[in-house]
Amino acid sequence: MYKGLFILNADAYETIYPSHVRERIAKYVDIYAPPQTADSIRTQLSLLGEADFIFSGWGGPLLDHTFLDAAPRLKAFFYGAGSVKGIVTDAFWERKIPITSAYAANAVPVAEYTVSQILFALKLGWHFVHRLRTDRSYQAKKEWAGAVPGAYGSTVGLISLGMVGRKVRERLRHFDVRVIAYDPFVPKEEADRLDVELCPLEDVFRRADVVSLHTPWLKETEGMITGAHLASMKPRATFINTSRGAVVKEREMIEVLKQRPDLYAVLDVTYPEPPAPDSPLYTLPNVVLTPHIAGSMSKECGRMGMYMAEELERYCNGEPFRWEITKEKAAIMA
């Protein structure tokens, strides 16, 4: 039987790897020591000597020379969370140790959050919520009745068709909406398979009733979404961001939202995060701000651990990983 360790934050251990997931892992792996954290393992590196597998997640260890030299038997690293950028190093890639991530599992609740907000926005839901705070006559329903896009024949724009963007698109197949998207890395043949019309970024903002951002935060994407993009949106359109706040020029966005009270922004992410105490994002009536809750929380985290248990089974059955991360892939992930 293989031997393994859990190394991640204590609270993450309980949520990512609940008992039923640990039991599934235990069918293949002898966990020979108590769960460790990144700090605790550094004080007892000798524990790594027997490890064939390491199961990790939020708060995982830095995979540098020191760590890897102490783990000569390490065959694979299972990261029960999203991006591995915070833990991998050049030394790790040089060792050619396989690493697999639960980024696809973490994309599920993000897509669910996004679709819920897309559908609510297509009903002008937040517009009506705000109006009713000051006008309890339901007059807005009469005024805006003809302007509600609804989920029949309206247009949803997706910016980037990575894992989350694709899961959003798949869920939108259940509704009678047109989906357009901007992603310069997706060929037309693939877009046709997804039943998505590719178009320039400017056209997504100009044409869509709701625009949802899913672009990873890279040096090349910082400030990609400008005030001009938002200013070009249709009357009473909605912008949703569950990606990263730095992809948007936030000051420009705020100015547009001040000038266009008909537009709404649903922001689960900001830059910085949380916003500065005096940020207008807290008080602008056309901003819906949530504290980065779209990703896996509470019981949802167990899905990430289960993805890692399934990857372990593939390894033990001689099958390739489904969610393996390469150095090239890691460079373009959020």
VOGU-3710 file (C-alpha; in Angstrom, 3 decimals, decimal comma):
1> mykglfilna> 0,000/0,000/0,000  1,134/3,525/-0,761  1,931/5,961/2,045  0,788/9,543/2,257  0,365/12,748/4,236  -2,133/15,581/4,464  -0,428/19,007/4,479  -2,698/22,089/4,495  -4,397/24,517/6,844  -6,139/22,810/9,755
11> dayetiypsh> -9,576/24,208/8,900  -9,099/23,351/5,226  -8,310/19,751/6,140  -11,709/19,268/7,764  -13,677/20,924/4,965  -11,798/19,722/1,860  -11,256/16,201/3,137  -14,325/15,257/5,220  -14,548/11,767/6,663  -16,169/10,112/3,636
21> vreriakyvd> -13,410/11,440/1,373  -10,674/10,356/3,779  -12,194/6,884/3,893  -12,029/6,658/0,113  -8,382/7,742/0,114  -7,581/5,232/2,874  -8,501/2,349/0,550  -5,305/3,062/-1,363  -3,054/5,050/0,953  -1,764/4,579/4,480
31> iyappqtads> -1,831/8,033/6,089  1,029/7,427/8,515  1,085/10,696/10,475  -1,400/13,297/11,732  -2,383/16,131/9,366  0,378/18,712/8,983  0,426/22,401/8,094  2,992/24,179/5,949  4,650/25,464/9,133  4,616/22,206/11,081
41> irtqlsllge> 6,139/20,140/8,279  9,072/22,553/8,041  9,988/21,728/11,623  9,879/17,970/11,007  10,959/17,407/7,433  11,899/13,818/8,247  8,171/12,986/8,100  8,316/13,461/4,346  10,751/10,602/3,836  8,076/7,910/3,514
51> adfifsgwgg> 5,505/9,869/1,508  4,471/8,542/-1,879  1,570/10,995/-2,082  0,735/14,320/-0,482  -2,831/15,567/-0,244  -3,079/19,310/0,137  -5,232/22,365/-0,430  -5,461/25,900/0,946  -2,347/26,615/2,980  -0,318/23,969/1,191
61> plldhtflda> 3,479/23,805/1,518  5,955/25,550/-0,744  7,390/22,879/-3,030  10,979/24,102/-3,072  14,330/22,290/-3,034  14,303/21,855/0,736  10,872/20,272/0,771  11,484/18,052/-2,237  14,890/16,836/-1,071  13,167/15,596/2,091
71> aprlkaffyg> 10,542/13,700/0,034  12,553/11,424/-2,278  9,668/8,943/-2,741  7,066/11,530/-3,745  5,157/10,179/-6,746  2,307/12,684/-7,048  0,904/15,785/-5,355  -2,868/16,169/-4,965  -3,951/19,803/-4,508  -7,559/19,937/-3,341
81> agsvkgivtd> -8,087/23,589/-4,306  -7,721/25,811/-7,371  -4,579/27,554/-8,588  -1,234/25,972/-7,659  0,748/29,157/-8,327  1,337/29,840/-4,646  3,068/26,522/-3,963  4,963/25,418/-7,071  8,522/26,483/-7,852  10,980/25,899/-10,678
91> afwerkipit> 12,524/23,185/-8,507  9,206/21,362/-8,474  8,775/21,489/-12,244  12,346/20,247/-12,685  11,528/17,092/-10,700  8,671/16,286/-13,090  6,422/15,159/-10,241  2,784/15,044/-11,397  0,474/17,538/-9,701  -3,290/17,545/-10,029
101> sayaanavpv> -5,685/20,234/-8,853  -9,350/20,498/-7,935  -9,755/23,705/-9,967  -12,596/22,114/-11,931  -14,436/21,283/-8,701  -13,982/24,817/-7,399  -15,406/26,120/-10,675  -18,766/24,462/-9,994  -20,044/26,790/-7,237  -18,620/29,806/-9,083
111> aeytvsqilf> -20,657/28,845/-12,131  -23,744/28,276/-9,974  -23,382/31,701/-8,336  -22,861/33,303/-11,739  -25,864/31,695/-13,387  -28,078/32,670/-10,453  -27,028/36,289/-10,902  -27,370/36,181/-14,691  -30,956/34,992/-14,427  -31,791/37,503/-11,696
121> alklgwhfvh> -30,184/40,287/-13,735  -32,191/39,342/-16,812  -35,294/40,017/-14,692  -33,736/43,353/-13,624  -33,936/41,886/-10,135  -31,481/44,190/-8,393  -32,949/47,196/-10,186  -36,340/46,410/-8,698  -34,883/45,672/-5,254  -33,262/49,099/-5,125
131> rlrtdrsyqa> -36,296/50,938/-6,482  -38,566/49,363/-3,871  -36,432/50,766/-1,082  -37,627/54,246/-1,991  -40,809/53,644/-3,982  -43,260/51,118/-2,536  -45,936/51,679/-5,133  -44,648/49,042/-7,601  -44,582/51,845/-10,166  -41,231/50,557/-11,432
141> kkewagavpg> -42,871/47,367/-12,669  -45,113/49,445/-14,924  -42,279/51,729/-16,047  -39,803/48,961/-16,828  -42,118/46,162/-17,933  -41,148/46,559/-21,570  -37,428/46,811/-20,757  -36,985/43,561/-18,807  -34,769/41,292/-20,979  -35,898/38,040/-19,354
151> aygstvglis> -34,431/34,658/-20,208  -36,022/34,302/-23,623  -34,103/35,634/-26,591  -31,817/37,860/-24,526  -28,028/37,940/-24,883  -25,471/36,879/-22,293  -21,834/37,793/-22,803  -19,007/35,725/-21,341  -15,484/37,050/-21,146  -13,097/34,068/-21,307
161> lgmvgrkvre> -14,104/30,463/-21,811  -11,901/28,794/-19,240  -13,223/26,203/-16,818  -15,705/28,549/-15,116  -16,833/30,214/-18,343  -17,532/26,836/-19,919  -19,471/25,600/-16,909  -21,563/28,775/-17,017  -22,219/28,233/-20,687  -23,253/24,603/-20,134
171> rlrhfdvrvi> -25,730/25,614/-17,447  -27,176/28,317/-19,682  -28,130/25,649/-22,233  -31,220/25,072/-20,094  -32,434/28,598/-20,900  -33,493/30,329/-24,088  -30,670/32,834/-24,236  -28,084/33,679/-26,855  -24,479/33,386/-25,650  -21,663/35,448/-27,083
181> aydpfvpkee> -18,098/35,407/-25,837  -14,672/36,963/-26,055  -11,731/34,582/-25,814  -8,843/34,999/-28,271  -7,521/31,522/-27,425  -10,649/29,592/-28,441  -10,831/28,537/-32,125  -14,080/28,909/-34,021  -14,573/25,140/-34,249  -14,541/24,865/-30,466
191> adrldvelcp> -16,848/27,852/-30,089  -19,270/26,195/-32,497  -19,219/23,056/-30,344  -20,018/25,189/-27,300  -22,722/26,971/-29,288  -21,124/30,332/-28,579  -20,619/33,224/-30,959  -17,118/34,642/-30,649  -16,830/38,393/-31,022  -14,512/41,252/-30,049
201> ledvfrradv> -14,464/42,364/-26,416  -16,075/45,677/-27,302  -18,984/43,875/-28,961  -19,636/41,719/-25,890  -20,214/44,840/-23,793  -22,181/46,614/-26,485  -24,528/43,731/-27,335  -25,093/41,757/-24,123  -27,852/42,291/-21,583  -25,554/40,740/-18,969
211> vslhtpwlke> -21,758/40,505/-19,153  -19,958/38,009/-16,920  -16,189/38,195/-16,437  -14,140/34,987/-16,055  -10,672/36,077/-17,133  -7,747/34,922/-14,951  -5,619/37,563/-13,261  -2,346/37,619/-15,165  0,079/40,453/-15,810  -1,331/40,626/-19,325
221> tegmitgahl> -4,935/40,916/-18,150  -4,588/43,570/-15,434  -6,936/46,446/-16,219  -8,288/44,678/-19,298  -11,841/45,885/-18,604  -12,036/49,663/-18,832  -14,584/52,327/-18,117  -15,197/52,665/-21,836  -16,314/49,044/-22,008  -18,833/49,543/-19,218
231> asmkpratfi> -20,036/52,874/-20,578  -20,951/51,174/-23,852  -23,392/48,758/-22,225  -27,096/48,717/-22,989  -29,524/50,609/-20,773  -30,119/48,684/-17,520  -27,469/46,069/-18,367  -25,573/44,206/-15,645  -21,859/43,451/-15,234  -20,856/40,443/-13,087
241> ntsrgavvke> -17,341/39,790/-11,821  -16,478/36,499/-10,112  -12,965/36,461/-11,568  -10,476/38,876/-10,019  -10,864/42,555/-9,242  -7,535/43,533/-10,797  -8,778/42,577/-14,264  -11,029/45,659/-14,090  -9,934/49,297/-13,954  -11,902/49,837/-10,794
251> remievlkqr> -11,758/53,634/-10,599  -13,029/53,916/-14,146  -15,796/51,412/-13,388  -16,888/53,434/-10,367  -17,048/56,637/-12,389  -19,202/54,972/-15,035  -21,534/53,536/-12,391  -21,929/57,009/-10,915  -22,777/58,458/-14,320  -24,970/55,508/-15,361
261> pdlyavldvt> -27,276/54,629/-12,437  -29,195/52,387/-14,841  -26,257/49,976/-14,982  -25,672/47,421/-12,222  -22,479/45,684/-11,152  -22,525/42,433/-9,170  -19,042/42,147/-7,703  -17,882/39,112/-5,771  -14,253/40,199/-6,166  -12,504/43,563/-5,937
271> ypeppapdsp> -8,992/44,972/-5,874  -7,916/45,366/-3,162  -9,991/42,790/-1,355  -11,865/43,807/0,673  -12,222/47,307/-0,780  -10,795/50,245/1,158  -13,159/51,369/3,953  -14,044/54,554/2,059  -14,600/52,833/-1,289  -17,759/53,937/-3,146
281> lytlpnvvlt> -18,391/50,250/-3,864  -19,937/49,973/-0,401  -22,424/52,769/-0,978  -23,193/53,020/-4,683  -26,833/51,961/-5,021  -26,158/50,148/-8,302  -23,416/47,919/-6,874  -24,132/44,525/-5,328  -21,047/43,555/-3,335  -20,475/40,063/-1,944
291> phiagsmske> -17,331/39,024/0,006  -15,749/36,537/-2,422  -18,303/33,824/-1,728  -18,731/32,394/-5,235  -16,022/29,751/-4,793  -16,270/26,627/-2,656  -17,492/27,192/0,894  -18,388/24,844/3,753  -19,750/21,524/2,445  -18,978/22,530/-1,144
301> cgrmgmymae> -15,270/22,134/-0,324  -15,781/18,396/0,006  -16,286/18,234/-3,735  -12,665/19,328/-4,183  -11,443/16,564/-1,893  -13,575/14,039/-3,751  -12,015/15,115/-7,038  -8,622/14,331/-5,506  -9,825/10,931/-4,274  -10,994/10,180/-7,808
311> elerycngep> -7,634/11,269/-9,204  -5,921/8,935/-6,737  -8,050/6,058/-7,992  -7,107/6,860/-11,574  -3,426/6,809/-10,633  -3,742/3,497/-8,811  -5,629/1,991/-11,767  -2,926/3,065/-14,209  -5,113/5,746/-15,786  -3,987/9,317/-16,569
321> frweitkeka> -5,003/12,175/-14,310  -8,012/14,103/-15,531  -7,042/17,377/-13,877  -3,235/17,369/-14,080  -1,548/20,780/-14,074  1,484/21,354/-16,278  3,912/24,236/-15,996  2,400/25,770/-19,126  -1,139/25,426/-17,823  -0,244/26,845/-14,426
331> aima> 1,102/29,991/-16,103  -2,295/30,935/-17,536  -4,541/29,899/-14,646  -6,034/32,412/-12,213
//
